[in-house]
């Protein structure tokens, strides 16, 4: 696991001050930024948020892009005022490494569920081991691009105000409308010379790489792949390796976060709100315009130099360009920037 280099230290790094109080410590909660956490298996995304909240001793902590408890990998955790950026960080594409297990399906679509049998399972139970590379590629290709996906019953998606998994645990199943998602890449990764690993128990594994739009259920993708090769299938392992520009090789474990706090080095892990939105164009505001923006007033400063489309989002920063003041929307007709989310409230 790599650690951040020193250029990641925030220019506005929070003053995290440990004050000894017996065996415990209290911390200044005035910190705003993004943490890239390598979520371990066995914890829910909400569990991770709770642990970050306890480690940092701050209340305002959130995350984007839920991972199932058995899954691991990149979880983007927002701290302090950076929680206001959730709407801009949730819709980015995501990348996964997935192990698709062929041989039987489960009621949850992943390894945590109960094994179930269906017509394809009973009729073609031993077929998976004889699949050719071309058959695998054909099934994968059929699931690339824009597809309609029916959310699984065992999911946190809400319908009529109820989470689907709550209904599923009560034995209920409801009609779910299909959702259009985009599978940018879906490919099998060769393990040595073979695409399929024989587990010796009648099941076979395929390691797949998936790049997809937000809202995609990779376990549903695994089930659909199984249907494409006419055998039951479920998701055996899932690791998220990227969320937008945040990669797994720059993620940190909860233990590393705890160690950084103990060493008073949290600034080396916490990414600034401005860096988190690095894909957006940016303008640096004058001190007068910063005051206007903090009051929600549109400004022209920097707007004329932007090569933006009408309605495009823009980072609005301070005069030296290292502190995010707000996220604005470009008005092409008026050539102005309208703040829609203000991050910095300092006077």
C-alpha positions as CSV (number, residue, x, y, z in Angstrom):
1,X,0.0,0.0,0.0
2,X,1.4,3.4,-1.0
3,X,1.3,6.4,1.3
4,X,0.6,9.9,0.1
5,X,3.6,12.0,-0.7
6,X,4.1,15.3,1.0
7,X,2.5,17.4,-1.7
8,X,-0.8,15.9,-0.6
9,X,-0.4,17.8,2.7
10,X,-3.2,20.4,2.6
11,X,-2.3,24.1,2.5
12,X,-5.3,24.5,4.7
13,X,-4.6,21.3,6.7
14,X,-6.8,21.0,9.8
15,X,-5.2,21.8,13.1
16,X,-5.6,18.5,14.7
17,X,-4.4,19.0,18.3
18,X,-4.2,16.1,20.7
19,X,-4.9,17.0,24.3
20,X,-4.0,14.3,26.8
21,X,-7.0,13.5,29.1
22,X,-5.9,10.5,31.0
23,X,-5.7,7.7,28.5
24,X,-8.0,9.4,26.0
25,X,-7.6,12.3,23.6
26,X,-9.9,15.0,22.3
27,X,-9.4,16.5,18.8
28,X,-10.3,19.8,17.2
29,X,-13.2,18.9,14.8
30,X,-12.4,21.7,12.4
31,X,-11.3,19.5,9.5
32,X,-12.7,19.4,5.9
33,X,-11.6,17.0,3.3
34,X,-11.8,13.6,1.6
35,X,-10.4,10.3,2.8
36,X,-9.9,7.3,0.5
37,X,-10.4,4.3,2.6
38,X,-9.7,0.7,1.7
39,X,-12.8,-0.9,3.1
40,X,-12.2,-4.3,4.6
41,X,-14.6,-7.3,4.2
42,X,-17.2,-7.8,6.9
43,X,-18.0,-4.1,7.5
44,X,-20.8,-2.1,6.0
45,X,-20.0,1.2,4.4
46,X,-21.9,2.8,7.3
47,X,-19.7,0.9,9.8
48,X,-16.7,2.5,8.1
49,X,-18.2,5.9,8.5
50,X,-18.8,5.2,12.2
51,X,-15.2,4.1,12.7
52,X,-13.9,7.2,10.9
53,X,-16.1,9.4,13.0
54,X,-14.8,7.8,16.2
55,X,-11.1,7.9,15.1
56,X,-11.3,11.6,14.1
57,X,-13.7,12.6,16.8
58,X,-15.8,14.5,14.3
59,X,-19.5,14.2,13.7
60,X,-19.9,15.3,10.1
61,X,-18.7,12.2,8.1
62,X,-20.4,10.6,5.1
63,X,-19.5,8.4,2.1
64,X,-20.3,8.1,-1.6
65,X,-21.0,4.8,-3.3
66,X,-22.1,2.0,-0.9
67,X,-20.1,-1.2,-0.9
68,X,-21.7,-4.5,0.2
69,X,-20.3,-5.9,3.5
70,X,-18.4,-8.8,1.8
71,X,-16.8,-6.4,-0.8
72,X,-13.6,-4.5,-0.3
73,X,-11.8,-1.6,-1.8
74,X,-12.2,2.1,-2.5
75,X,-14.7,4.0,-0.3
76,X,-14.7,7.7,-0.6
77,X,-15.3,9.2,2.8
78,X,-16.1,12.9,3.2
79,X,-15.3,14.8,6.4
80,X,-16.7,18.1,7.7
81,X,-17.9,20.6,5.1
82,X,-16.7,18.3,2.4
83,X,-19.8,16.2,3.0
84,X,-21.6,18.9,0.9
85,X,-19.7,17.6,-2.1
86,X,-21.5,14.2,-2.2
87,X,-23.7,15.2,-5.1
88,X,-20.6,15.9,-7.2
89,X,-18.7,12.7,-6.3
90,X,-21.5,10.2,-6.5
91,X,-22.0,10.1,-10.2
92,X,-18.5,9.2,-11.3
93,X,-17.6,5.9,-13.0
94,X,-16.3,3.0,-10.9
95,X,-13.9,0.2,-11.6
96,X,-14.0,-3.3,-10.0
97,X,-12.2,-6.6,-9.9
98,X,-14.8,-9.3,-9.6
99,X,-14.7,-13.1,-9.3
100,X,-17.7,-14.6,-11.0
101,X,-18.4,-18.2,-9.8
102,X,-20.1,-20.5,-12.2
103,X,-22.0,-23.6,-11.2
104,X,-25.0,-22.3,-9.2
105,X,-26.9,-19.1,-8.4
106,X,-27.7,-17.7,-4.9
107,X,-30.8,-15.8,-3.7
108,X,-28.7,-12.7,-3.1
109,X,-26.6,-12.9,-6.2
110,X,-23.4,-13.2,-4.2
111,X,-21.6,-15.6,-2.0
112,X,-23.5,-14.5,1.2
113,X,-26.8,-16.0,-0.1
114,X,-28.3,-19.4,-0.1
115,X,-27.7,-21.7,-3.0
116,X,-30.7,-22.0,-5.3
117,X,-31.5,-24.1,-8.3
118,X,-33.2,-23.1,-11.5
119,X,-33.9,-24.5,-14.9
120,X,-30.5,-23.4,-16.4
121,X,-28.7,-24.7,-13.3
122,X,-30.2,-28.2,-13.4
123,X,-30.0,-28.5,-17.2
124,X,-26.5,-27.2,-17.6
125,X,-24.9,-27.7,-14.2
126,X,-21.6,-29.2,-15.6
127,X,-21.3,-27.0,-18.6
128,X,-19.1,-24.2,-17.1
129,X,-15.9,-26.2,-17.2
130,X,-16.2,-26.7,-20.9
131,X,-16.7,-23.1,-21.9
132,X,-14.5,-21.8,-24.7
133,X,-12.8,-18.5,-24.7
134,X,-15.1,-17.4,-27.5
135,X,-18.3,-18.3,-25.6
136,X,-17.0,-16.3,-22.6
137,X,-16.2,-13.3,-24.8
138,X,-19.6,-13.4,-26.5
139,X,-21.4,-13.4,-23.1
140,X,-19.2,-10.5,-21.9
141,X,-19.7,-8.5,-25.1
142,X,-23.5,-8.8,-24.8
143,X,-23.4,-7.0,-21.5
144,X,-21.2,-4.0,-22.6
145,X,-22.5,-0.6,-23.3
146,X,-25.9,0.8,-22.2
147,X,-28.0,-2.0,-20.7
148,X,-31.2,-2.2,-18.6
149,X,-30.5,-3.7,-15.2
150,X,-33.2,-4.8,-12.7
151,X,-32.0,-4.0,-9.1
152,X,-31.7,-7.1,-6.9
153,X,-34.1,-7.6,-4.1
154,X,-31.2,-7.7,-1.7
155,X,-30.1,-4.1,-2.2
156,X,-30.4,-0.8,-0.3
157,X,-32.4,0.7,-3.2
158,X,-35.7,2.1,-1.9
159,X,-39.1,1.4,-3.4
160,X,-42.2,3.1,-1.9
161,X,-40.0,4.3,1.0
162,X,-38.9,0.8,1.9
163,X,-35.4,-0.7,1.3
164,X,-35.6,-3.7,-0.9
165,X,-33.5,-5.9,1.3
166,X,-35.9,-5.3,4.2
167,X,-38.7,-6.7,2.1
168,X,-36.5,-9.6,0.9
169,X,-35.7,-10.6,4.4
170,X,-39.4,-10.9,5.1
171,X,-39.8,-13.2,2.1
172,X,-41.4,-10.6,-0.1
173,X,-40.5,-9.8,-3.7
174,X,-41.8,-6.8,-5.5
175,X,-41.7,-5.7,-9.1
176,X,-38.7,-3.5,-9.7
177,X,-38.3,-1.2,-12.7
178,X,-35.2,-1.7,-14.8
179,X,-32.5,1.0,-14.6
180,X,-30.3,2.1,-17.5
181,X,-26.6,1.7,-16.7
182,X,-23.5,1.9,-18.8
183,X,-20.9,-0.9,-18.7
184,X,-17.9,0.8,-20.3
185,X,-15.6,-2.2,-19.9
186,X,-16.3,-5.8,-19.0
187,X,-13.5,-8.3,-19.7
188,X,-12.2,-11.6,-18.4
189,X,-8.7,-11.5,-16.9
190,X,-6.5,-14.4,-17.7
191,X,-5.0,-16.3,-14.8
192,X,-1.9,-17.8,-16.3
193,X,-3.1,-19.4,-19.6
194,X,-6.7,-20.1,-18.6
195,X,-9.7,-17.9,-18.3
196,X,-11.5,-20.3,-16.1
197,X,-10.2,-21.7,-12.8
198,X,-11.5,-25.1,-11.7
199,X,-12.3,-25.1,-8.0
200,X,-12.5,-28.9,-7.9
201,X,-16.0,-28.8,-6.4
202,X,-18.0,-28.5,-9.5
203,X,-17.7,-24.7,-9.6
204,X,-15.5,-22.6,-11.8
205,X,-14.2,-19.0,-11.3
206,X,-13.7,-16.2,-13.8
207,X,-11.8,-13.1,-12.8
208,X,-13.4,-10.1,-14.5
209,X,-12.6,-6.4,-14.7
210,X,-15.6,-4.0,-14.8
211,X,-15.7,-0.3,-15.5
212,X,-19.2,1.0,-15.1
213,X,-21.5,3.9,-14.4
214,X,-22.8,4.7,-11.0
215,X,-25.8,2.6,-10.0
216,X,-24.5,-0.6,-11.5
217,X,-24.9,-3.8,-9.5
218,X,-21.9,-6.0,-10.3
219,X,-23.6,-9.1,-8.8
220,X,-26.5,-8.6,-11.2
221,X,-23.9,-8.4,-14.0
222,X,-22.5,-11.7,-12.7
223,X,-25.9,-13.4,-12.8
224,X,-26.6,-12.1,-16.3
225,X,-23.3,-13.4,-17.5
226,X,-24.2,-16.8,-16.1
227,X,-27.4,-16.7,-18.1
228,X,-25.4,-15.8,-21.2
229,X,-23.4,-19.0,-20.8
230,X,-26.4,-21.0,-19.7
231,X,-25.3,-21.8,-16.2
232,X,-26.1,-20.5,-12.7
233,X,-23.6,-17.9,-11.5
234,X,-23.0,-15.5,-8.6
235,X,-20.5,-13.0,-7.4
236,X,-17.8,-14.7,-5.2
237,X,-15.5,-11.7,-4.6
238,X,-15.7,-8.0,-5.3
239,X,-13.0,-5.4,-4.9
240,X,-13.5,-1.8,-6.0
241,X,-10.3,-0.5,-7.4
242,X,-11.3,3.0,-8.5
243,X,-13.9,5.7,-7.9
244,X,-13.5,8.5,-10.5
245,X,-9.9,9.6,-10.0
246,X,-9.4,7.9,-6.7
247,X,-7.4,4.6,-7.1
248,X,-6.9,1.7,-4.7
249,X,-3.2,2.3,-4.7
250,X,-3.7,5.6,-2.8
251,X,-6.3,4.2,-0.4
252,X,-5.6,3.8,3.3
253,X,-6.8,1.2,5.8
254,X,-8.7,2.2,9.0
255,X,-5.6,1.2,11.0
256,X,-3.4,3.6,8.9
257,X,-5.9,6.3,9.6
258,X,-5.8,5.6,13.3
259,X,-2.0,5.6,13.2
260,X,-1.9,9.0,11.4
261,X,-4.2,10.6,14.0
262,X,-2.0,9.2,16.8
263,X,1.1,10.7,15.0
264,X,-0.8,14.0,14.4
265,X,-0.3,13.5,10.7
266,X,-3.8,13.4,9.5
267,X,-3.0,16.1,6.9
268,X,-1.0,13.6,4.9
269,X,-4.1,11.4,4.4
270,X,-6.8,14.0,4.1
271,X,-7.4,15.3,0.6
272,X,-8.6,18.9,0.1
273,X,-12.1,19.5,-1.2
274,X,-10.5,21.3,-4.2
275,X,-8.4,18.2,-5.1
276,X,-11.5,16.0,-4.8
277,X,-13.1,17.9,-7.6
278,X,-10.0,18.1,-9.8
279,X,-12.0,17.1,-12.9
280,X,-13.9,20.4,-12.9
281,X,-12.5,23.6,-14.4
282,X,-11.5,26.2,-11.9
283,X,-11.3,30.0,-11.4
284,X,-9.5,31.9,-8.7
285,X,-11.6,34.7,-7.2
286,X,-10.7,38.1,-5.9
287,X,-11.3,38.8,-2.2
288,X,-14.3,41.0,-3.0
289,X,-15.9,38.2,-5.1
290,X,-15.2,35.6,-2.4
291,X,-17.3,37.7,0.0
292,X,-20.1,37.8,-2.6
293,X,-19.9,34.1,-3.3
294,X,-20.1,33.3,0.4
295,X,-23.4,35.2,0.4
296,X,-24.7,33.2,-2.5
297,X,-24.3,36.1,-5.0
298,X,-23.3,35.4,-8.7
299,X,-20.0,36.9,-9.9
300,X,-18.3,37.5,-13.2
301,X,-14.7,37.1,-11.9
302,X,-13.0,34.6,-14.0
303,X,-16.1,33.7,-16.0
304,X,-14.9,35.4,-19.2
305,X,-11.8,33.3,-19.3
306,X,-13.6,30.0,-19.0
307,X,-14.2,27.8,-22.0
308,X,-17.3,26.2,-20.5
309,X,-20.7,25.1,-21.7
310,X,-23.8,26.7,-20.3
311,X,-24.7,25.0,-17.0
312,X,-21.2,23.4,-16.5
313,X,-19.9,23.1,-12.9
314,X,-16.9,25.1,-11.9
315,X,-14.6,25.1,-8.9
316,X,-14.5,28.6,-7.3
317,X,-11.2,29.0,-5.3
318,X,-9.4,31.7,-3.4
319,X,-6.9,34.1,-4.9
320,X,-3.9,31.8,-4.7
321,X,-5.9,28.8,-6.0
322,X,-5.4,26.3,-3.1
323,X,-8.7,26.6,-1.2
324,X,-12.1,25.8,-2.5
325,X,-14.7,28.4,-1.7
326,X,-17.7,27.0,-3.6
327,X,-18.9,25.0,-6.5
328,X,-20.6,27.1,-9.1
329,X,-22.6,26.8,-12.3
330,X,-21.6,28.7,-15.4
331,X,-24.3,30.9,-16.9
332,X,-23.3,31.3,-20.6
333,X,-25.9,33.9,-21.4
334,X,-24.9,36.2,-18.5
335,X,-21.3,35.1,-18.4
336,X,-21.5,34.7,-14.7
337,X,-20.8,32.0,-12.1
338,X,-23.6,31.2,-9.7
339,X,-22.5,29.4,-6.4
340,X,-24.7,26.4,-5.8
341,X,-22.7,24.8,-2.9
342,X,-20.6,27.0,-0.6
343,X,-17.8,25.1,1.2
344,X,-15.9,27.9,2.9
345,X,-17.9,30.1,5.3
346,X,-15.0,32.0,6.8
347,X,-15.3,35.8,7.0
